[in-house]
């Protein structure tokens, strides 16, 4: 664009000084420009007289110079206010250029929201000069303007701003019944977020004007938990199939910025309805991504959950983050075909193989984040969760307090929400540990069947001290050849970490490195000895990984009240 003539530039600066004074106060231009302009031309009498004396061509040149600021005239709000009150003969191309120059201000805002409102005055005046048939080309930019003004965190401070594009004015400029309906319905579906805006509306942008998008959002907001009802899943699947832009909507929700200033307390955030709606939308978007079967969308679920995993101030996941994180993990598990890791849960059917593969990869990324390869323990602040191999051959996640006490089921309900990712990572490692335990059970069964003899050193290193085989071998009855004869008992740890065999009467024998030991085989024992061990194990509630000591019909070695989950729980 050619530079402004020197005479015109000096005349504009002279009119500004006469309107505001040689040295106006910092807030004078804001007060008069935002609250009064352009409704009261008397505030800018000199600028109005100058603009009135110019030809339309010079008015347009001056307006483009004010917004593009090639000559450092951007702060001249007097000229801009005057230009909005005089016809300039803007062409559709020039109006589009003015909108393009103004829209970046919505994203950057170096001087506050008043700058956004002010820089939109001239472009909107140019749009109003166009014929209704020409306004369709401005529809995307006008939609962005009305949403930007609505969702900006400081827009509430300038409710009296004369430059502000109201919903009614936007509807008149857009001139479409559908746009009017969206603008009327939008506050009900995505209400104003107050001082911090509505993050969902900001993330979606002009997508909310697409037909069917608000209907999809309304369905997502009705999610009733991290594992929603089948009817809800059916409604979402139907909306995804009917809506062409559904992938873009789900992608925008999963990439939503959910950060808030550090000075805001959890109590303050939890009282804001948009924050809770935001959690519901993210939870619904996680399920929608998995229902779509699109690997590109499923790939976004794990990063969304990991991004909300920990707050910088408090341990664990905050209450507002429990729903989207648990929903994301549960949806990934259902899409991967392992919705309960051994428990009966709902799986998503009809998904392509690549969707299940991507869901498993997403779950593996969560497991790698919290439980590295080979690790079996993770800290939960005042608690510790670890992968446990139980004497009966099953495996599971056990959580204990700092004093070593098992967490009650009521406490687990709280921990399952606050530390859902850590516990999920451990549970994802269960199948591999269960396979290792099964292999060790097979090796022990082979020792029993072949009556293989071991030295005391082999028994300790290979079996009793092994992290997987140890709990299994310690639940079996062993016999050692001693100078006084054969000694039969269960392995127990003695003083100094030595291994002892304790028989039914409580007598012990220390297993030395040179002792010959083997698994006790009831086939070679008398009936009385077998029955004695049966009774001993039943009274102690001791389970065994392999069928060594026969279990009497109707008897149970699990004590009353024990709620240990089954294998691979």
N, C-alpha and C positions, 0 to 999 in steps of 0.2 A: 504494500500500500504506500503510495507517495506520501511524504511528510506534509504536515499541515503548513500552510503559508504562515510566515512569521507574523504578519499583521493579525491574522485570525487567532493565533496562539496567544499573542499579547492581549488582544481584546478579551479573550476568555479569562485570562488570569486577572485582568483589571476588574471585570465584572464580579469575579469571585471575591476579590478583596473588598469590594464595595458592599457585597452582601454579608460577608462574615466578619469583616474587619481585617486590619493588617495582621494581627496576631490573635486569632480566635482561640478560646479555651479548648482543651482536648476533647471535651464532651459536647461542645457547641455544635459541631458539624453532625455528630451522631444524633443529638437530641432533635435538632431541626430537620435533619435529613430523614431520620427514621420515623419519627412521630408525626411530623407535619407535612413533609414532601410526599408526593407532589400535590396534595390536596389544597394547599394554601399557596397560590402563586405569589402572594405579596411577600412571602419570606424570601423569594428570589427575584425581586423586581428588576434588578440590573441584568441578571442572567436571562430572564424572560424577554426583556427588551432587546438584548443582543440576539437571541435565537430568533425572535420574531422578525428581525431585520435581515436575516440570512436567507439565501436561496435554499430550497430543499436539498440540492446537491451538496452545499457546504454543511448543512445540518447533518447529513449522513456521514460526511467525512469526519466531522467533529465527534459524532457518536462512536464511530469505529475507533477513532483515536483514543477516546476515553476508556474503552474496554480493552483494547489491545495494548495500550500504554507504551507506545514507542517513544514518546516525548515526555515521559514522567508526568502525565496529566491525569493519572488514574484517581487521585484523591479529589478531583474536581466534581464533587457531588452537586454543586450548583448548576453546572451546565447539564448534567444528566437529568436532574429534576426538571429543568426547563425543556429539554428535548422530548420528555415524555408527554408534555402538554401541547406540543405543536406537531402537526403532520409533517413527516419527513419524506414520504413517498418511498418507503422501503420496499425493495423487491423481495420475492420469496427467497432468493439466494442470499441476499444480504441479511434478512431476518434469520436464516439458518446459520449464517456465520456469527451473528451476535449471540445466538443460543450456544453455539460451540465455544465461544469465548467465555461465556458466563458459567457454564456447567462445571468446569474444573474447580471453580471456587467452592462448590458444595463438598468436594472431597478434601480440600486442603485447608481452607478457612484460616489464613494467617492473621486476620484481624478480628475474628469473632463472627458471630452469626449476623450482625448488622451488615457486614460486608457482603454476605450471601444475599440478603434481602435487597440491598442497594443495587448490586450488579445485575439483578434480574429485572429491575424496573424498565430499562430501555429495551431489552430483548422482548419482553412481554408487550410493550407498547408497539413494537414493530410487528409482532404477531397479530395484534388486534387490527392493524391496518390492512391485513390480508383478507381476501375474499374467503367466505366459508369453504368454497370448493378447493382452495389452496391450503387449508389448514391441516389436511390429512398428513402432509409430509412432516409436520411439526409434532405429530402425536407422540412418538417415542420420547422426544426431549421434554415435552410438556408433562408427560407422565413421570419422568425422572425428577422434574422440578417440584411437582406437587408432593411426591413421596419424600424427596430430600428435605423440603421444608417441614414436613410432618414428622419425620424421624430424627431430625437433628436434635441433639440433647438439649440445646439452649433455645429451641424455638418457642417454648412457653413463656420466655421473658419478654417477647416482643409481640404479644397478642394484638397490640394496637398499631403495629407496623403498617404503614400505608403502602409499602412496597410488597407486602406479603401476598402470595397467590392463595386465595381462599379456595375451599372445596367448591363453592358455588361458581366462582370465576373459572376455575379449572374445568368444571363440567361444561360451562358455556363455551370455552375455547375448544375443548375436545369434541363437543357436539356429537356424542354417540350415546344412545341409551344404555349400552352395556357399560361404558365408562362411568356414567352416572350411577348405575347400580353398584359397581365396584366401590366407588368412592363413598357411597352411603353404607355399604355392608362392611367395608374394611375395618372401621373402628370396633365393630362387634366381634369380628374374628381375630384381629390382631390389634388390641387396644393400645392406646398411647402409653409408652413406657415411662413417662414422666421425665425426670432429670437425666436419665440415661438412655432414653429412646427405646424403641422396640427392635431388638437385635434380629428377630426373624424377618420383620418387614424390611430392615436394611439389607439383610442378606439376599432376600428374594428380589428386591428391586421391582422393576416393571413386570416381572413374571406374574405378579398378582392380578394384572389386567387380562391375562390369558383366560379364555373361557374354561371353567371347571377347576381352576387352581384353588379358589377360595373354598369350593366344595371339598376338595381333597384335604385342605388344611383343617376344615371343620371336622372331618372324620378322624384325622390324626389326633386332634385335641381331645377326642373322646376315649383315648386309650385308658384302660382301667387298671393297669399294672404292668410289671415287666414281662409277664407271660400273658398276653391278652387273650380274650375269648375267641373261639372259632368264628363267631359271627362278625367280630371286628376284622379279623384277618380276611374274611370273605369280602367285606365292604372295601377294604383297602385294595385287594387284588382287582376288584372290579373297576375301581377308579384308575388304577395304574394301566389297565388295558384300554380304557376309554380315553385317557388324557395323553396326547402326543408329547407334551412338555413335562410329563411326570418325572423322567430321569433328571431333567434340569432342576426341578423343584427339590427332589430328594438330595441331589448333589449340593445345592445351595444350603439346605438345612444342616447337612452333615459337616459342612465347612463353616458354619456360623461361628462368629467370634463371640465367645461367652465370658470373656474376661471382664472383671469389674475392678474399680480402684481398691487398693489395699485398705483404705480407711473404712470401707463399708463392712460392718459386722455381719455375721451370718443371720442374726435376728432381723436386721434391717432388710437384708435381701429376701429372706423368706416371706416377708409381709407384702412384697410386691407381686401382684398377680401376673404381670408379664414374665417374671422370672420363672414362676411355676409353669406357665404355659410354654415357655421356651423349653423347659425340661421335657414336657409332654411331646412337643414337636420333635425334639431330637430322638426321644425314645420311639415315637411312631416312625420317624424317618429311618431308623436302624432296621425296624421290621420291614418297612416298605422296600428298602434296598435288598434285603434277603428274599422277599417275596418276588421281586422283579426278576431274579435270576441273572442279573447283569453283573459279571465279575468286576467291572470297573466301579460300580456302586458298592458292592460288597467289600471291596478293598478299602473303602473310606471308613467303614464302621469301626475297625480296630483302632486307627489313629484317633478317631473321635473319642472313643472310650479311654484311651491312654492319656489324651490331653486333659481329661477331667478326672484323672485318677487321684491326684493329690493336690491339696491346697498348700500354699506356701507357708501358712501359719499354723495349721492344725494337722494332726496325723489322720490318715484315712481319707475317705471320700466324704464331701459335705452332703448334708441331707438333700439339698436340691439336685445333687449329682447322682444320687443313688439310682433313681429311676432310669435315666438314659444309659448309665453304665451297665446296670443289670440287664436292661432290655437289649442293649447291644450284644452283650456276651451270650444271652439266651438265644437271641435271633441267630447269631453265628453258629451256635451249637446245633440249633434246629436245622439250619441250612446245610451243615456239614454231615448230617445224619447221625449225630451223637448228642441228642438233645438233653440227656440226663446222665451221661457217663455211668451207665449201669442201672439207673432208675427209670421207671416208666414215665416218659415225657413225650410231648407232641413233637413230631418232626415235620418239616415242610416237604410235601410231596410234589412231584411234577417238575422239579428243577433240573436244568441241564447238568451234565457231569462237571463241566467247567465251573459252574457256580459252587457246587459242593467242594471242589478242589480249592477254589479261592477262599471259601469259608474256613477250611482246615488250615490253609496257610495263614489266614488272619489270626486264628486261635493260636497257632504256633508262635506268631510274633508276640502275642501277649505272654505266652509261657516263657519265651526267651528273655523277655524284659524283666521278669521277676524271679524266675527259677532257671538259672543257667544249667547247661548240660552237666549232669552228675550231681547237682545239688538236690537236697531233699528237705530243706528247711527254709522258712522265711519268717522274718520278724513282723509281728503285728503290734508294734508299739509296746504295750504292757503284756502281750501274749506272744506265744510262739506256735506256729503251725508247721507240722512236718508230715512227711509221708511215712506211714507206719506199716510194717509187716507184722501181722498178728499171728499168734501161735497156731491158729487153725488153718493158716495158709491164705487167708484173705488179706487184702491191702485196703488202706483208706487214709483219709486226712484226719489227723488228730490235732486238736488245739488245746494248749495248756497255758495256765497263768504263769507269772514269774516264779511262783512257789511250786510249780510242778503239778498243780491241781487241774483236773480235767474241767473244761468249760461246760456249763449246763446247756441243755437245749435252748432255754430262753436266751442265754448269752450268745449262743450261736446265731440266733435270729438277728441280733444286732450286728455281729461281726460279718455275717454273710452280706449285709448291705454296705457296711463301711469299708470292708476289705474284699469286695467281690472280685477284683482283678487278681489279687494275690492268691486267694483261695481257688479261683478258677485255674490259675497257672499251675498250682499244685495238683488239682484234679486232672488236668490235662496230662500230667506225667504219670498218672496212675496206670494206664494200660501197659506202659513199658515196664513199670515195676511189677505189675501183676504177671507179665510174661516171665520176668526173671524169677519171681517166686514159684511159678509153675515149673520152670526148669529145675530149680533146686528141689522141689517136691519130687520130681521124677528121679533125680539122682538119689535122694534118700530112699525112695521106694526100691530102687535098684540095689542099694546097700542092704536093705532088709531082705530082699528076695534071694540075694546071692550070699548072705551071711558073711560079708566082707569084713575082715579084721583091719583095724587101724591102730596106729600108735597113739599114745596120749598127746604127743606134739601135733600129729596130723588132725586129731579131733579138735584141738583148740584153735589151730590156725585156719584150717579149711572150713570148719563148721561152726563152732561155738562163738568165735570172735568175728565171723563174717557178718557184714551189715544186713544182708538179705537172708542168708541161710541160718544166721544165728538164732533169731526167734523161732524158726521152724525146728532146728535141731534141739533146742532147749525144751521143747514140748514133747520130746520123744524119750522113751525109756532106753537107757544104755546099760550094758553090763561090762565089767572090767575083770580081767583075770589077775587075782592078787595071790600073795603067798598063803593067805588063809582060805583061798577058794574064790569062787565067782561072786562079785558084788554087783547088785542090780539097783539102779536108782535114776532119778531125774537130775540133770545138770543144774547146779546152782553156783553162783559166784561167791567165793570165800574171801577171807582177808587177803589184802595184797593183790587182788585180782586173780587169785588162783581158782581153778575149776574143781568143784567137788561133785560127787554123786551122792544124792540123799535118797535113802530108801523109804519105804512106807512108814517105818517106826521112827524116822527122824535121824537115824545114824548116817554118818557121812564117811566118804572115802575120798582122799585127795588123789586126783588123777595126775600121775607123773608122766614125764616125757616118754618113758620106756614102757609104760603099761600097754597091754593089748586090750583094746576095747572094740565093741561091735554093738549093733542095735539088738536089743532084746527081742527075740522072736517067740511069740506065744505058742507057736507050733511045737517048740521043743520044751515048753514049760508044762507043769502039771495044772490040773483044773483049779486047784485052790489058789495057786499063784496068779493065774489069769484073772480069777474072780476078785482077788484082793486088789489088783491094779485097776480093774474096772471100777470098783467101789471108790478107790482113792481118787481117781480122775473125776468121777461124777460128783463126789462131795466137794472137790476143789474147783469145779466148774472149768476144768482144763480141757481145751480142744486140741486136737492133733492134726497136723497137715496131711498125714497119710494114715490109712487104716491099720495101725499097729495093734493097739489094744482094742478088741472087739467092743462095740457099743451094744449094750443090752436093748432089746426091743422096748420102746416106750420111754427109755431113759434119755435125758438131755444133759450135756456137759456145759450148757450155757446157764449161768446163774439167773435167778429170777430178777427181773427189772433191768437186765442188760439190754441195751438198745443198740448194740454195735451193728453197723450197716453191713450188708452182704459184700461178697467179693467185688473188688473194683468199684466201690461206692464213691 
